[in-house]
């Protein structure tokens, strides 16, 4: 299992990015979460098979139609506590 913690920057809040990413991750069979950050970025934890995590991380570069992603930073992380992919409260 591969686990990545992502920080997505640009115009990513108020454009449906979290719902879009939740759908992408669920379709790929990933576990984890996504949430808005106070600095205007979106943070996400992706966990699952390496190819599915890599493909979802690459898709984060474009995001949904109204998003304008300027950067995606990722690092290795610990696996989420539970199964499924969830949209968390802002944090």
N, C-alpha and C positions, 0 to 999 in steps of 0.2 A: 504494500500500500504506500502511496505517495501522499504527502500532506504539504500544502503550500498556503502560506498566509500572504494575501495580496493587499496592496494599497493602490487604488485606482484614482487618478487625478484628472482634473479637467471639468467640463460641464457634465457632471455625473449625478447631481442631486436635482430632484424635481423633474426628471425626464423619464422616469420608469425604469431606471437602471437596476434597482434591487429586484423588482419583480421579474425583469428580463433575465437577470443572472440566476434567480431561483429556478425559473423554468429551464434554463440551459443546464444547470447542475442536476436537476431532477431527471431530465431526459438522458443525461450521461450516467446516471446511477451514482452520483457522488453524495457524500455526506458533508455536513458543515453548516455554515451560516453566512449571511451578508448583512451589513448595517451601514448607516450613514455615520460619518465622523464629524465632530464639531468644526473641523477645519475645511469642510466642503468636499472632502474626499469620501470614497466608499471603501470599506474594508471587508474582505471576504476570506473565509477559511474553506479550502477545497480539499477533500480527502477521498481517495479511491484509487482505482488502477492508474498506473503512471500515464498511459496514453490518453485516458479520459481527462485526467487533471491537466495534462499539457494542452490538449485541444481546447478545453474550457478556458484556461489561462490565455491562450492565444486569441480566443474569441473576445475576451475582455478588452483587447486593444481597440476593437471597433464599437462594441456595446450596442444598445438599441438605436433606432433611427435618429432620435433627437439628441443623443449624447455626443459630446466632442471630447474624446479621451486624449489627454496629452501625455500620460505616463502610466505604466503599470509596473510596480515594483513588487517582487515576490521573494520570499525566503522560506526555507524549510521550517516546519512547525510540528507541534504535537497533535495527535489525532483528536477529533472532537469527542466529547463524552458520550453522545448518543448517536443513533442512526437518523438518517433523513437529512434534508437540507431545509433550513429555516431562515426567515427574515427576522432579524432581531430588532429590538428597539434601538433607537439612536444611542450612540455611546462613544 
